[in-house]
Amino acid sequence: MARKAACLCHVSRESSLFRCLAEFYKEILGLEEVASPQFEFKEIWLMVDPKYLP
């Protein structure tokens, strides 16, 4: 039986050190910071390079 591929679309992490966490994801995983909507709280959106998506 063939296996189906899985895809991760969204992950949300809460942290008081969110800027440090974002830098980790950018440096280690190669994610790119992108523009995000304005919310009542501080947040950062990161994106995977589309060439790595199925």
PDB file with one MODEL, atoms N, CA, C and O in Angstrom:
MODEL        1
ATOM      1  N   MET A   1       0.840  -1.185   0.000  1.00  0.00           N
ATOM      2  CA  MET A   1       0.000   0.000   0.000  1.00  0.00           C
ATOM      3  C   MET A   1       0.883   1.246   0.000  1.00  0.00           C
ATOM      4  O   MET A   1       1.797   1.360   0.816  1.00  0.00           O
ATOM      5  N   ALA A   2       0.615   2.173  -0.905  1.00  0.00           N
ATOM      6  CA  ALA A   2       1.423   3.390  -1.032  1.00  0.00           C
ATOM      7  C   ALA A   2       1.103   4.367   0.095  1.00  0.00           C
ATOM      8  O   ALA A   2      -0.042   4.479   0.535  1.00  0.00           O
ATOM      9  N   ARG A   3       2.127   5.064   0.549  1.00  0.00           N
ATOM     10  CA  ARG A   3       1.945   6.083   1.586  1.00  0.00           C
ATOM     11  C   ARG A   3       1.672   7.426   0.927  1.00  0.00           C
ATOM     12  O   ARG A   3       2.207   7.726  -0.141  1.00  0.00           O
ATOM     13  N   LYS A   4       0.837   8.227   1.571  1.00  0.00           N
ATOM     14  CA  LYS A   4       0.558   9.574   1.093  1.00  0.00           C
ATOM     15  C   LYS A   4       1.506  10.551   1.770  1.00  0.00           C
ATOM     16  O   LYS A   4       1.873  10.360   2.929  1.00  0.00           O
ATOM     17  N   ALA A   5       1.902  11.591   1.057  1.00  0.00           N
ATOM     18  CA  ALA A   5       2.782  12.621   1.611  1.00  0.00           C
ATOM     19  C   ALA A   5       1.997  13.508   2.573  1.00  0.00           C
ATOM     20  O   ALA A   5       0.795  13.710   2.397  1.00  0.00           O
ATOM     21  N   ALA A   6       2.663  14.023   3.566  1.00  0.00           N
ATOM     22  CA  ALA A   6       2.052  14.953   4.510  1.00  0.00           C
ATOM     23  C   ALA A   6       2.619  16.347   4.287  1.00  0.00           C
ATOM     24  O   ALA A   6       3.752  16.501   3.830  1.00  0.00           O
ATOM     25  N   CYS A   7       1.840  17.342   4.608  1.00  0.00           N
ATOM     26  CA  CYS A   7       2.264  18.724   4.426  1.00  0.00           C
ATOM     27  C   CYS A   7       1.918  19.524   5.692  1.00  0.00           C
ATOM     28  O   CYS A   7       0.819  19.401   6.231  1.00  0.00           O
ATOM     29  N   LEU A   8       2.847  20.324   6.144  1.00  0.00           N
ATOM     30  CA  LEU A   8       2.638  21.185   7.305  1.00  0.00           C
ATOM     31  C   LEU A   8       2.336  22.586   6.793  1.00  0.00           C
ATOM     32  O   LEU A   8       3.148  23.172   6.077  1.00  0.00           O
ATOM     33  N   CYS A   9       1.184  23.124   7.149  1.00  0.00           N
ATOM     34  CA  CYS A   9       0.762  24.426   6.632  1.00  0.00           C
ATOM     35  C   CYS A   9       0.960  25.564   7.620  1.00  0.00           C
ATOM     36  O   CYS A   9       1.201  26.703   7.217  1.00  0.00           O
ATOM     37  N   HIS A  10       0.860  25.263   8.918  1.00  0.00           N
ATOM     38  CA  HIS A  10       0.879  26.342   9.891  1.00  0.00           C
ATOM     39  C   HIS A  10       1.333  25.820  11.245  1.00  0.00           C
ATOM     40  O   HIS A  10       0.906  24.755  11.691  1.00  0.00           O
ATOM     41  N   VAL A  11       2.194  26.578  11.885  1.00  0.00           N
ATOM     42  CA  VAL A  11       2.624  26.260  13.248  1.00  0.00           C
ATOM     43  C   VAL A  11       2.603  27.560  14.031  1.00  0.00           C
ATOM     44  O   VAL A  11       3.031  28.600  13.531  1.00  0.00           O
ATOM     45  N   SER A  12       2.115  27.503  15.236  1.00  0.00           N
ATOM     46  CA  SER A  12       2.074  28.681  16.097  1.00  0.00           C
ATOM     47  C   SER A  12       2.831  28.365  17.386  1.00  0.00           C
ATOM     48  O   SER A  12       2.575  27.349  18.032  1.00  0.00           O
ATOM     49  N   ARG A  13       3.765  29.246  17.754  1.00  0.00           N
ATOM     50  CA  ARG A  13       4.541  29.072  18.983  1.00  0.00           C
ATOM     51  C   ARG A  13       4.399  30.340  19.811  1.00  0.00           C
ATOM     52  O   ARG A  13       4.514  31.444  19.279  1.00  0.00           O
ATOM     53  N   GLU A  14       4.153  30.194  21.091  1.00  0.00           N
ATOM     54  CA  GLU A  14       4.084  31.339  21.998  1.00  0.00           C
ATOM     55  C   GLU A  14       5.350  31.346  22.843  1.00  0.00           C
ATOM     56  O   GLU A  14       5.743  30.317  23.393  1.00  0.00           O
ATOM     57  N   SER A  15       5.985  32.510  22.945  1.00  0.00           N
ATOM     58  CA  SER A  15       7.221  32.609  23.714  1.00  0.00           C
ATOM     59  C   SER A  15       7.460  34.064  24.102  1.00  0.00           C
ATOM     60  O   SER A  15       7.186  34.975  23.321  1.00  0.00           O
ATOM     61  N   SER A  16       7.965  34.274  25.296  1.00  0.00           N
ATOM     62  CA  SER A  16       8.346  35.630  25.697  1.00  0.00           C
ATOM     63  C   SER A  16       9.619  36.053  24.962  1.00  0.00           C
ATOM     64  O   SER A  16       9.942  37.240  24.901  1.00  0.00           O
ATOM     65  N   LEU A  17      10.330  35.091  24.413  1.00  0.00           N
ATOM     66  CA  LEU A  17      11.553  35.350  23.643  1.00  0.00           C
ATOM     67  C   LEU A  17      11.301  35.078  22.162  1.00  0.00           C
ATOM     68  O   LEU A  17      12.115  34.439  21.495  1.00  0.00           O
ATOM     69  N   PHE A  18      10.163  35.569  21.647  1.00  0.00           N
ATOM     70  CA  PHE A  18       9.774  35.224  20.286  1.00  0.00           C
ATOM     71  C   PHE A  18      10.774  35.700  19.236  1.00  0.00           C
ATOM     72  O   PHE A  18      10.938  35.047  18.205  1.00  0.00           O
ATOM     73  N   ARG A  19      11.443  36.822  19.478  1.00  0.00           N
ATOM     74  CA  ARG A  19      12.444  37.306  18.511  1.00  0.00           C
ATOM     75  C   ARG A  19      13.615  36.318  18.445  1.00  0.00           C
ATOM     76  O   ARG A  19      14.086  36.003  17.352  1.00  0.00           O
ATOM     77  N   CYS A  20      14.085  35.830  19.576  1.00  0.00           N
ATOM     78  CA  CYS A  20      15.170  34.835  19.612  1.00  0.00           C
ATOM     79  C   CYS A  20      14.729  33.535  18.949  1.00  0.00           C
ATOM     80  O   CYS A  20      15.497  32.921  18.209  1.00  0.00           O
ATOM     81  N   LEU A  21      13.503  33.120  19.211  1.00  0.00           N
ATOM     82  CA  LEU A  21      12.972  31.898  18.614  1.00  0.00           C
ATOM     83  C   LEU A  21      12.903  32.039  17.094  1.00  0.00           C
ATOM     84  O   LEU A  21      13.254  31.106  16.372  1.00  0.00           O
ATOM     85  N   ALA A  22      12.460  33.186  16.608  1.00  0.00           N
ATOM     86  CA  ALA A  22      12.400  33.425  15.168  1.00  0.00           C
ATOM     87  C   ALA A  22      13.799  33.390  14.559  1.00  0.00           C
ATOM     88  O   ALA A  22      13.989  32.815  13.487  1.00  0.00           O
ATOM     89  N   GLU A  23      14.773  33.993  15.222  1.00  0.00           N
ATOM     90  CA  GLU A  23      16.151  33.973  14.709  1.00  0.00           C
ATOM     91  C   GLU A  23      16.679  32.546  14.627  1.00  0.00           C
ATOM     92  O   GLU A  23      17.382  32.196  13.680  1.00  0.00           O
ATOM     93  N   PHE A  24      16.343  31.723  15.615  1.00  0.00           N
ATOM     94  CA  PHE A  24      16.740  30.310  15.590  1.00  0.00           C
ATOM     95  C   PHE A  24      16.173  29.629  14.347  1.00  0.00           C
ATOM     96  O   PHE A  24      16.906  28.972  13.607  1.00  0.00           O
ATOM     97  N   TYR A  25      14.873  29.785  14.117  1.00  0.00           N
ATOM     98  CA  TYR A  25      14.243  29.145  12.960  1.00  0.00           C
ATOM     99  C   TYR A  25      14.824  29.662  11.646  1.00  0.00           C
ATOM    100  O   TYR A  25      14.962  28.900  10.689  1.00  0.00           O
ATOM    101  N   LYS A  26      15.165  30.946  11.591  1.00  0.00           N
ATOM    102  CA  LYS A  26      15.744  31.507  10.377  1.00  0.00           C
ATOM    103  C   LYS A  26      17.155  30.974  10.147  1.00  0.00           C
ATOM    104  O   LYS A  26      17.498  30.601   9.026  1.00  0.00           O
ATOM    105  N   GLU A  27      17.970  30.935  11.191  1.00  0.00           N
ATOM    106  CA  GLU A  27      19.363  30.501  11.049  1.00  0.00           C
ATOM    107  C   GLU A  27      19.507  28.991  10.878  1.00  0.00           C
ATOM    108  O   GLU A  27      20.277  28.536  10.032  1.00  0.00           O
ATOM    109  N   ILE A  28      18.778  28.219  11.667  1.00  0.00           N
ATOM    110  CA  ILE A  28      18.952  26.773  11.651  1.00  0.00           C
ATOM    111  C   ILE A  28      18.119  26.097  10.559  1.00  0.00           C
ATOM    112  O   ILE A  28      18.609  25.194   9.881  1.00  0.00           O
ATOM    113  N   LEU A  29      16.872  26.522  10.384  1.00  0.00           N
ATOM    114  CA  LEU A  29      15.982  25.879   9.419  1.00  0.00           C
ATOM    115  C   LEU A  29      15.874  26.625   8.087  1.00  0.00           C
ATOM    116  O   LEU A  29      15.267  26.126   7.140  1.00  0.00           O
ATOM    117  N   GLY A  30      16.462  27.816   8.019  1.00  0.00           N
ATOM    118  CA  GLY A  30      16.452  28.565   6.764  1.00  0.00           C
ATOM    119  C   GLY A  30      15.118  29.225   6.433  1.00  0.00           C
ATOM    120  O   GLY A  30      14.855  29.537   5.272  1.00  0.00           O
ATOM    121  N   LEU A  31      14.263  29.444   7.454  1.00  0.00           N
ATOM    122  CA  LEU A  31      12.989  30.096   7.192  1.00  0.00           C
ATOM    123  C   LEU A  31      13.212  31.576   6.907  1.00  0.00           C
ATOM    124  O   LEU A  31      14.215  32.157   7.324  1.00  0.00           O
ATOM    125  N   GLU A  32      12.266  32.178   6.192  1.00  0.00           N
ATOM    126  CA  GLU A  32      12.367  33.579   5.805  1.00  0.00           C
ATOM    127  C   GLU A  32      11.248  34.375   6.477  1.00  0.00           C
ATOM    128  O   GLU A  32      10.093  33.949   6.482  1.00  0.00           O
ATOM    129  N   GLU A  33      11.597  35.530   7.042  1.00  0.00           N
ATOM    130  CA  GLU A  33      10.585  36.381   7.677  1.00  0.00           C
ATOM    131  C   GLU A  33       9.774  37.079   6.586  1.00  0.00           C
ATOM    132  O   GLU A  33      10.342  37.603   5.628  1.00  0.00           O
ATOM    133  N   VAL A  34       8.454  37.087   6.731  1.00  0.00           N
ATOM    134  CA  VAL A  34       7.559  37.710   5.749  1.00  0.00           C
ATOM    135  C   VAL A  34       6.614  38.682   6.455  1.00  0.00           C
ATOM    136  O   VAL A  34       6.445  38.632   7.673  1.00  0.00           O
ATOM    137  N   ALA A  35       6.005  39.559   5.670  1.00  0.00           N
ATOM    138  CA  ALA A  35       5.044  40.522   6.212  1.00  0.00           C
ATOM    139  C   ALA A  35       3.866  39.779   6.828  1.00  0.00           C
ATOM    140  O   ALA A  35       3.466  38.717   6.351  1.00  0.00           O
ATOM    141  N   SER A  36       3.323  40.347   7.883  1.00  0.00           N
ATOM    142  CA  SER A  36       2.199  39.718   8.567  1.00  0.00           C
ATOM    143  C   SER A  36       1.134  40.760   8.886  1.00  0.00           C
ATOM    144  O   SER A  36       1.425  41.955   8.933  1.00  0.00           O
ATOM    145  N   PRO A  37      -0.095  40.309   9.105  1.00  0.00           N
ATOM    146  CA  PRO A  37      -1.153  41.245   9.500  1.00  0.00           C
ATOM    147  C   PRO A  37      -0.839  41.862  10.861  1.00  0.00           C
ATOM    148  O   PRO A  37      -0.055  41.310  11.632  1.00  0.00           O
ATOM    149  N   GLN A  38      -1.441  42.987  11.146  1.00  0.00           N
ATOM    150  CA  GLN A  38      -1.256  43.644  12.436  1.00  0.00           C
ATOM    151  C   GLN A  38      -2.265  43.099  13.440  1.00  0.00           C
ATOM    152  O   GLN A  38      -3.474  43.163  13.214  1.00  0.00           O
ATOM    153  N   PHE A  39      -1.770  42.571  14.535  1.00  0.00           N
ATOM    154  CA  PHE A  39      -2.612  42.065  15.605  1.00  0.00           C
ATOM    155  C   PHE A  39      -2.399  42.918  16.852  1.00  0.00           C
ATOM    156  O   PHE A  39      -1.573  43.830  16.844  1.00  0.00           O
ATOM    157  N   GLU A  40      -3.121  42.634  17.900  1.00  0.00           N
ATOM    158  CA  GLU A  40      -2.979  43.377  19.159  1.00  0.00           C
ATOM    159  C   GLU A  40      -1.766  42.911  19.956  1.00  0.00           C
ATOM    160  O   GLU A  40      -1.481  43.460  21.021  1.00  0.00           O
ATOM    161  N   PHE A  41      -1.065  41.930  19.466  1.00  0.00           N
ATOM    162  CA  PHE A  41       0.106  41.388  20.151  1.00  0.00           C
ATOM    163  C   PHE A  41       1.257  41.316  19.159  1.00  0.00           C
ATOM    164  O   PHE A  41       1.050  41.380  17.947  1.00  0.00           O
ATOM    165  N   LYS A  42       2.455  41.184  19.675  1.00  0.00           N
ATOM    166  CA  LYS A  42       3.640  41.079  18.818  1.00  0.00           C
ATOM    167  C   LYS A  42       3.724  39.674  18.249  1.00  0.00           C
ATOM    168  O   LYS A  42       3.489  38.691  18.952  1.00  0.00           O
ATOM    169  N   GLU A  43       4.061  39.589  16.971  1.00  0.00           N
ATOM    170  CA  GLU A  43       4.192  38.294  16.331  1.00  0.00           C
ATOM    171  C   GLU A  43       5.134  38.410  15.131  1.00  0.00           C
ATOM    172  O   GLU A  43       5.401  39.504  14.635  1.00  0.00           O
ATOM    173  N   ILE A  44       5.620  37.276  14.686  1.00  0.00           N
ATOM    174  CA  ILE A  44       6.506  37.206  13.528  1.00  0.00           C
ATOM    175  C   ILE A  44       6.023  36.045  12.674  1.00  0.00           C
ATOM    176  O   ILE A  44       5.741  34.965  13.193  1.00  0.00           O
ATOM    177  N   TRP A  45       5.928  36.261  11.370  1.00  0.00           N
ATOM    178  CA  TRP A  45       5.562  35.183  10.462  1.00  0.00           C
ATOM    179  C   TRP A  45       6.805  34.771   9.693  1.00  0.00           C
ATOM    180  O   TRP A  45       7.568  35.610   9.214  1.00  0.00           O
ATOM    181  N   LEU A  46       6.994  33.464   9.586  1.00  0.00           N
ATOM    182  CA  LEU A  46       8.124  32.897   8.851  1.00  0.00           C
ATOM    183  C   LEU A  46       7.588  31.970   7.766  1.00  0.00           C
ATOM    184  O   LEU A  46       6.511  31.392   7.910  1.00  0.00           O
ATOM    185  N   MET A  47       8.341  31.834   6.689  1.00  0.00           N
ATOM    186  CA  MET A  47       7.900  31.020   5.563  1.00  0.00           C
ATOM    187  C   MET A  47       9.024  30.092   5.118  1.00  0.00           C
ATOM    188  O   MET A  47      10.201  30.451   5.155  1.00  0.00           O
ATOM    189  N   VAL A  48       8.637  28.902   4.700  1.00  0.00           N
ATOM    190  CA  VAL A  48       9.574  27.945   4.118  1.00  0.00           C
ATOM    191  C   VAL A  48       9.762  28.323   2.655  1.00  0.00           C
ATOM    192  O   VAL A  48       8.798  28.702   1.989  1.00  0.00           O
ATOM    193  N   ASP A  49      10.969  28.228   2.151  1.00  0.00           N
ATOM    194  CA  ASP A  49      11.229  28.468   0.744  1.00  0.00           C
ATOM    195  C   ASP A  49      10.343  27.536  -0.087  1.00  0.00           C
ATOM    196  O   ASP A  49      10.364  26.324   0.130  1.00  0.00           O
ATOM    197  N   PRO A  50       9.564  28.075  -1.035  1.00  0.00           N
ATOM    198  CA  PRO A  50       8.634  27.246  -1.817  1.00  0.00           C
ATOM    199  C   PRO A  50       9.292  26.061  -2.534  1.00  0.00           C
ATOM    200  O   PRO A  50       8.611  25.083  -2.843  1.00  0.00           O
ATOM    201  N   LYS A  51      10.585  26.127  -2.801  1.00  0.00           N
ATOM    202  CA  LYS A  51      11.231  25.000  -3.485  1.00  0.00           C
ATOM    203  C   LYS A  51      11.273  23.754  -2.623  1.00  0.00           C
ATOM    204  O   LYS A  51      11.514  22.658  -3.131  1.00  0.00           O
ATOM    205  N   TYR A  52      11.040  23.904  -1.312  1.00  0.00           N
ATOM    206  CA  TYR A  52      11.037  22.748  -0.403  1.00  0.00           C
ATOM    207  C   TYR A  52       9.630  22.208  -0.150  1.00  0.00           C
ATOM    208  O   TYR A  52       9.467  21.227   0.575  1.00  0.00           O
ATOM    209  N   LEU A  53       8.624  22.832  -0.733  1.00  0.00           N
ATOM    210  CA  LEU A  53       7.249  22.372  -0.541  1.00  0.00           C
ATOM    211  C   LEU A  53       6.899  21.305  -1.580  1.00  0.00           C
ATOM    212  O   LEU A  53       7.413  21.323  -2.699  1.00  0.00           O
ATOM    213  N   PRO A  54       6.014  20.370  -1.196  1.00  0.00           N
ATOM    214  CA  PRO A  54       5.638  19.331  -2.164  1.00  0.00           C
ATOM    215  C   PRO A  54       4.829  19.874  -3.316  1.00  0.00           C
ATOM    216  O   PRO A  54       4.441  19.120  -4.208  1.00  0.00           O
TER     217      PRO A  54
ENDMDL
END
